Amino acid sequence: MSVAIAQAAHDTLVAMFPSQRPSFDQEISAELAAQPTNHCHTFGLDLGHRAAPPILAVTLNSGTDPPTPPARPSLFTCHEP
């Protein structure tokens, strides 16, 4: 599940803040490297890619201004065992 969440967050943030893509790419690379590569990993990547567009649509149609991301995002940090 953490792979799907990380991928969805990455894709959503890149769409909202494209100038910060290198930072987001670095964060997700580190997060994914810490996860075992197996069927669940592959499924999580796919699920995350598919979840991002609806998340983005809801965010962009909410009537609020998008938040300013932190200089060094830590949204991909996972403390699950």
C-alpha positions as CSV (number, residue, x, y, z in Angstrom):
1,M,0.0,0.0,0.0
2,S,2.8,2.4,0.8
3,V,4.1,2.1,-2.8
4,A,0.7,3.1,-4.2
5,I,0.4,6.0,-1.8
6,A,3.9,7.2,-2.6
7,Q,3.3,7.0,-6.4
8,A,0.0,8.7,-6.3
9,A,1.4,11.5,-4.1
10,H,4.4,11.8,-6.5
11,D,2.3,12.0,-9.6
12,T,-0.2,14.5,-8.1
13,L,2.6,16.8,-6.8
14,V,4.5,16.7,-10.1
15,A,1.3,17.8,-11.9
16,M,0.7,20.6,-9.4
17,F,4.3,21.8,-9.0
18,P,6.2,20.8,-12.1
19,S,9.2,23.0,-11.3
20,Q,9.8,20.8,-8.3
21,R,9.8,17.5,-10.2
22,P,13.5,16.8,-9.5
23,S,13.0,16.9,-5.8
24,F,9.8,14.8,-6.0
25,D,11.6,12.3,-8.2
26,Q,14.5,12.0,-5.7
27,E,12.1,11.4,-2.8
28,I,10.1,8.7,-4.5
29,S,13.3,7.0,-5.8
30,A,14.5,6.7,-2.2
31,E,11.2,5.5,-1.0
32,L,10.8,2.9,-3.7
33,A,14.3,1.6,-3.3
34,A,13.5,0.8,0.4
35,Q,10.5,-1.4,-0.7
36,P,10.8,-5.0,-1.9
37,T,10.4,-5.4,-5.6
38,N,7.7,-8.0,-6.1
39,H,4.1,-8.4,-7.5
40,C,2.8,-6.1,-4.8
41,H,5.3,-3.4,-5.7
42,T,4.3,-3.5,-9.3
43,F,0.6,-3.5,-8.4
44,G,1.2,-0.5,-6.1
45,L,3.0,1.5,-8.8
46,D,0.1,0.9,-11.2
47,L,-2.5,1.7,-8.5
48,G,-0.7,4.9,-7.6
49,H,-0.5,6.0,-11.3
50,R,-4.3,5.4,-11.7
51,A,-5.2,7.1,-8.4
52,A,-3.4,10.4,-9.1
53,P,-5.7,11.8,-11.8
54,P,-8.9,11.6,-9.6
55,I,-7.0,13.1,-6.7
56,L,-5.7,15.9,-8.9
57,A,-9.2,16.5,-10.2
58,V,-10.7,16.8,-6.7
59,T,-7.8,19.0,-5.6
60,L,-8.0,21.4,-8.6
61,N,-11.8,21.6,-8.5
62,S,-12.0,22.2,-4.7
63,G,-12.1,26.0,-5.1
64,T,-9.1,26.5,-3.0
65,D,-5.6,27.6,-3.9
66,P,-3.1,24.8,-4.1
67,P,-0.8,24.8,-1.1
68,T,2.8,25.7,-1.4
69,P,4.9,22.6,-0.9
70,P,7.8,22.6,1.5
71,A,11.3,23.2,0.2
72,R,12.2,19.6,0.9
73,P,9.1,17.4,0.8
74,S,9.0,14.5,3.1
75,L,5.6,13.2,2.0
76,F,7.1,9.9,0.8
77,T,8.5,8.9,4.2
78,C,7.0,5.7,5.4
79,H,7.5,4.3,8.9
80,E,5.6,1.1,8.3
81,P,7.5,-2.1,9.1
